[in-house]
Amino acid sequence: MAIGVTEEAIADRLSPEALAAANINPNTRLATDYLNHFNNVVMMLELVPDMPDCAEDVVGWTPVAYDDYFRGSHFRERDLAILAWEKADPTIRSEFESTVTHLDCAMAEAIDLVSGFDGSDPIAAERIRFMVGERLKPLIASASGIINGPPAVHAAPVDPSESEAQAAVDELFP
C-alpha cells in the first residue's frame, strides 16, 4: 500500500459504483479492455487468408500480462484497473491467468502459421481460419466469461398459468 493511502481510500476506489463507472466488473474486478490485446490481432488474422500482406501485422504480436497491459495502455482508469487486479479474488485471477496462458499459446501457434504465409496454399489458409474460429475466439470468449463473471441469478416468480400455456404450445409443436 502506498504511503498515505488508507484502507478506506482503497475501499472507496474499489466500490462497486467506482468499478462499474470505470468499466471494470465489480464482482470479478477485471476489465474487458484487456481482451483488446487479443481481439485486435484476431481481426488481422481473419484477413490473412485473403490478404497475406496482413501477416506482417500479426507476426509482431507478443503476449502481455494483464497488469502490464494496463500500465502501458491509455485506458482512462488504468491505475484503478491495476489496483482492482491486485485486489481480485485469487481464484478468479488464477482461472483467468490459466485461460490467458492457453490463449497466448494458441496465439503463438497462429503466428507460426502466418509466418511466411504467401496466400498460395489453400490448406494453410484453412488452418488459419480454423485456428481463429475454433481456438482463438472460443478462448477469448472464455476469458470474457471469467471477466464478466457468472450471470446473476434472479429467479422470477413462476406463474402457473404460464407453465400451462407453455405446455399447451409444446404439445402443438413437438
N, C-alpha and C positions, 0 to 999 in steps of 0.2 A: 504494500500500500504506500502511496506517495506521502511524503511529509506534508502534514497539514490537511490531509484528506480524511475525513471522518467516515466511520462505517455508515452513519446516517446519510452522508452525502452520496456515498456509493449506492446505498439502497434507493435513494431518490432517483439517481441516474438510471438504475435498473428497474424502476417501477414499470408495471405493465403498460401504462399510458405512454411513458417516455420511449419504451422499446417499440411499441406499435407505431408511434409517430415517426420513429426512425426507420421503419420498415424492417424491424428485427422481430422475429417471433417471440412474444412474451413468455411462452411456455418452454420453448427449447433454447431460447437466447441465441439463435442462429439467424443469419440473413441470407436470403436467396441471391443477393448480389454476387456472392462468391461464385455461383454457378455460371456467371457470365464468362469466367475464365475458360470454361469448357464449351459453353454454347457458341461462343464466337468462332472457335476453331472447328467445331462440328459443322457450322454453316459453311465454312470454307471447304471442309472435307466433302460435303454433299455436292459441291461444284466440281471437284477434281475429276471425276469420271468423264464429264462433258467438257471441262475446261482445264486441261492438265497444267496450264500455266499457274493455276491457283495452288499447286503443290508447294511452290516456294514459300507461300504464306503459312502453310501448315507445318513444314519441316522445322521452323524455328521455335515452335511451341515447347515450353518446358513446364514441368509441374511446379506449383507454388502452394505452400501451406496456407491454410485459412487465414491465420493471423498475419502472415507476411503479405498475403494478397491485399488485406485492408491497409496495412502500413504503407503500401505503395500505391494505393488507389486514390481516386478523387471523390470517393463516397463521402457524402456530406457528414455523416455521423460515424466516420471510420474509427475514431477513438472509442466511441460507445460500442461499436461492433466488436472491437478487440477486448474491451472490458467485459462485455456480455459473454464472449467466448471463454474468457478466463474463468468466469463465474458459472458457466453452464454445467449442468449435471454431467459428471464424468462418464456415466454410462452412455448418455446421448453422444457426447464427444467421441467416445471410443467407437461406437457404432458408425458415426459419421466418418471418422478418420479411416476406418476399415473400408467403407464404401468408396471413399476418395482414393485410397490406395489401389483398389481394383480398377477404378476409373483411370487413374494415372497409368496403370499397366496396359489397359486396353488402348489408351491414347498412344502409348509408345508403340504398340503393335500397329495401330493405324498409321502412324508416322513412318514406320518401316515400310508399310505397303505403298505409300505415296512417294517415298524416296526413289527418285529416278523414274517415276511413272511418266510415260510419254503419251498415253492415250491410245496406243495401237493394240493393246492387249485387252480384249473384252473380258477375259476371265479375271484379270487384275482389277478391272473396273467394277466387276460384280463383287469381288471380295471387299472392296472399299465400301460399296453400298451396303453389303451385309454387315460389315463392322459398324457402320454408322447406325443402321436401323435395328440390328439385333443385339448389339453390345453396348455401344456408347449411349444411345438415347435411353435405353432401359436403366443403365447405371445412373445417368443424370436424373432420371425420374425417381430412382430410389433415394438419391441424395436429397432431392427436393422433398420427398416424403418425410425424410428424417428432419429436415429443417422446419417443415410446416407442422410436424407432429401428427399424432393420430387425430382423426376427426372428432370433434366434440360430440358427445352422445347426449342429445336432448330428446328423450323419447316423448313423442306427442301422445296425448291420451288416446286410447283406442276407442273408436266409435263402433259399437257392434253392428250398426246398420250399414256402415261402410264395408265391413268384412263380409256381410251377407250379400251386399251388392257386388263386391269383387268376386265372390264365389259364383254368383249367377253369370257374370261375364266370363269367368273361367270355364263354366260349363258350355257356353255358346261357342267359345274358341279354344278347343283343346290343344 
